[in-house]
Amino acid sequence: MAYQLYRNTTLGNSLQESLDELIQTQQITPQLALQVLLQFDKAINMALANRVRNRVNFRGSLNTYRFCDNVWTFVLNDVEFREVTDLVKVDKVKIVACDGKSESGQNKTDK
């Protein structure tokens, strides 16, 4: 099972709204909508793991951190993000990090 973190992005929210509308007009079943969301989860996780090569450095003050159910959550204050020549400063950022490598070998029998 792929992580469902990206369902709360603009793309994920738009997909869910479209699926809800299709369900309400009885053009698809709720089961099909769930299958579409599961495929979205797999595809977005795979794309980010294999296609994104950019690196960003960041520095800030650690406010809180948590490790629960194999997921790290960090809240940082006064953060600077730096990519080559670009610099972005924010007051507060929340970072959620999951182990992406543990998922890759488990779904060999998925259709």
Stockholm file with secondary structure:
# STOCKHOLM 1.0

chainA/1-111         MAYQLYRNTTLGNSLQESLDELIQTQQITPQLALQVLLQFDKAINMALANRVRNRVNFRGSLNTYRFCDNVWTFVLNDVEFREVTDLVKVDKVKIVACDGKSESGQNKTDK
#=GR chainA/1-111 SS CCCCGGGGSHHHHHHHHHHHHHHHTTSSCHHHHHHHHHHHHHHHHHHHHHHCCCCCEEEEEEEEEEEETTEEEEEEEEEEEEETTEEEEEEEEEEEEECSHHHHTTCTTCC
#=GC SS_cons         CCCCGGGGSHHHHHHHHHHHHHHHTTSSCHHHHHHHHHHHHHHHHHHHHHHCCCCCEEEEEEEEEEEETTEEEEEEEEEEEEETTEEEEEEEEEEEEECSHHHHTTCTTCC
//
